[in-house]
Amino acid sequence: MSNAATGVVGRQAWRISRRSAHQRGSRTAKGAALQQSGYMARGDRMTHSTGWGKGFALRVKGNGIAGAAAENIAEGRFDQQKLFDIWMHSAGHRRNMLDPHFTRFGLAYVRDGRDSSRRYWSLVLGK
């Protein structure tokens, strides 16, 4: 797998999709999301870790996110609107996205190196 193409979704698109303005884009959360998407694309699988002993908590802390955080991940051939539809129809993912305690977010994807229509998405939420 290669990081043939990456994408970072902007703050305005996120707010429009959420129909809410209580969250702001965060450079640190965006970095953590892009790191995770790249790891998943290289490994050709969805996971919340980035290797043995490198779970979500260590990754977000290593990216400068302190306190409570959450992550939604996905893989597939769909755009941002479909991604949000999928997450909003999943109780756990929806709970993460609508939690008022999370005021910052980073959303990113990395394209599969063999199939550019396939994306590995990561959303990192924090305070």
C-alpha positions in Angstrom: 0.0 0.0 0.0 1.1 3.5 -0.7 -0.2 6.8 0.4 -1.1 7.6 -3.3 -3.5 10.3 -2.3 -4.6 11.8 1.0 -7.5 14.0 1.9 -8.3 16.1 4.9 -11.9 17.2 5.2 -12.4 20.9 6.2 -14.2 22.5 9.1 -17.0 23.9 7.1 -17.9 20.5 5.5 -17.9 18.9 8.9 -20.2 21.5 10.4 -22.6 21.3 7.4 -22.7 17.5 7.7 -23.3 17.7 11.5 -25.7 20.7 11.3 -24.0 21.9 14.4 -21.2 24.4 15.2 -20.1 23.2 18.7 -16.9 21.7 17.3 -13.9 23.2 15.7 -11.2 21.7 13.5 -8.0 20.9 15.3 -4.6 20.6 13.8 -3.6 18.0 16.4 -6.7 15.9 15.9 -6.3 16.1 12.1 -2.7 14.9 12.5 -3.9 11.9 14.6 -6.6 11.1 12.0 -4.3 11.3 9.1 -1.7 9.1 10.9 -4.4 6.5 11.5 -5.8 6.5 8.0 -2.3 6.1 6.6 -1.6 3.2 8.9 -4.8 1.4 7.9 -4.2 2.0 4.2 -0.7 0.6 4.4 -1.9 -2.4 6.3 -5.0 -2.9 4.2 -7.3 -3.2 7.2 -9.3 -1.2 9.7 -7.9 -0.9 13.2 -7.7 1.5 16.1 -4.1 0.8 16.8 -1.0 1.6 14.8 0.9 -1.5 15.7 1.7 -3.6 18.7 1.6 -1.5 21.9 0.5 1.6 20.0 -3.2 1.9 20.7 -5.5 4.8 20.3 -4.7 6.4 23.7 -1.0 6.5 23.0 -1.5 7.8 19.5 -3.8 10.7 20.5 -1.5 11.6 23.4 1.5 11.5 21.1 -0.3 13.9 18.8 -0.8 16.4 21.6 -4.4 15.6 22.5 -5.0 15.7 26.3 -8.0 14.3 28.1 -10.9 12.4 26.7 -11.0 11.5 23.0 -12.9 9.2 20.6 -12.3 7.8 17.2 -14.5 6.7 14.3 -12.9 4.7 11.4 -14.3 3.4 8.2 -13.1 1.9 4.9 -14.8 1.8 1.6 -15.7 3.3 -1.8 -17.9 6.2 -0.6 -17.8 9.9 -0.2 -18.1 12.0 2.9 -21.9 12.2 2.8 -22.2 8.4 2.7 -19.6 8.2 5.5 -21.6 10.4 7.8 -24.8 8.5 6.9 -23.1 5.3 7.9 -21.8 6.7 11.2 -25.1 8.4 12.1 -26.9 5.1 11.7 -24.5 3.4 14.2 -25.3 4.1 17.8 -21.7 4.2 19.0 -20.4 6.3 16.1 -23.3 8.7 16.4 -22.7 9.0 20.2 -19.1 10.0 19.5 -20.0 12.6 16.9 -22.7 14.2 18.9 -21.0 14.2 22.3 -21.0 17.9 23.4 -17.8 17.3 25.5 -15.8 16.9 22.3 -15.1 20.4 21.0 -12.4 19.6 18.5 -12.1 17.2 15.6 -9.9 16.0 12.8 -11.2 14.1 9.8 -9.0 12.6 7.2 -8.7 9.8 4.6 -5.9 8.0 2.7 -6.6 6.3 -0.6 -5.8 2.7 -1.1 -2.6 2.5 -3.1 -4.0 -0.2 -5.4 -7.6 1.1 -5.8 -7.9 4.9 -5.6 -11.7 4.7 -5.2 -11.2 3.0 -1.8 -10.6 5.2 1.2 -9.5 4.6 4.8 -11.3 7.3 6.9 -10.5 8.4 10.5 -12.3 10.9 12.6 -10.6 11.9 15.9 -12.6 13.9 18.5 -11.3 15.5 21.6 -11.4 18.5 24.0 
